[in-house]
């Protein structure tokens, strides 16, 4: 068959109608025929194309001059990703280690009281008649007013338990004896206050977790209340009386038992440690108060 006279272009029998294509191209391959994957001519490079409403609009470009890096995931606490953090205790980057032998909860806030505060009358009578219940109820409550008032009164009356001091006060004028008695009451109060702080500090060193104010307040009340019978007897019969001396040893033993019980419950430590924490206060009570009348 002769092909002479065929002047039209040769077309592929199975190709769609359209302009002829150059030989060696992929115009008839799927994906290249409709120019998929290519940027259409005349379109802007920075524009936003249509988006699927199911996924929301595309995110816009960040502001000029700003770049947000990836957020740290699972990094150490001192890696802050370039963001400054304020200086607060225990903030990442500002933590502090615990010392050797230091309790991990030493910097914890004081616990919330578990029960209501007892009235001052119930505290005074409870130390004598219901010590265990009173110590448990007041282990988280301060009692500064009651402890200071009772201790000042005890210190003023303690002068009359010493025979020589009592004679000096009674022989002096009223303007001299009153300041002397008040000064003695203040000194005794400060001494018992410091002894209570020492007892609390020793209890914390031995593993206790009690608060300062309840421990000091209860220790001051225990010392003054237990020594009241000896003081009254010394004011009547004199400190050198045999009955007064025997009563002094009994009240010292009672103070030791109550102090040990209070420290054990307030700081939640066994009684041998509580007795050791109360030892300095008991020895000071013996040498400063009891032996002064023996």
Secondary structure, 3 states (H helix, E strand, C coil): CCCCCCCCCCCCCCCCCCCCCCCCCCCCCCCCCCCCCCCCCCCCCCCCCCCCCCCCCCCCCCCCCCCCCCCCCCCCCCCCCCCCCCCCCCCCCCCCCCCCCCCCCCCCCCCCCCCCCCCHHHHHHHHHHCHHHHHHHCCCCCCHHHHHHHHHHHHHHHHHHCHHHHHHHHHCCHHHHHHHHHHHHHHHHHHHHHHHHHHHHHHHHCCCCCCHHHHHHHHHHHHHHHHHHHHHHHHHHCCCCHHHHHHHHHHHHHHHHHHHHHHHHHHCCCHHHHHHHHHHHHHHHHHHHHCCCC
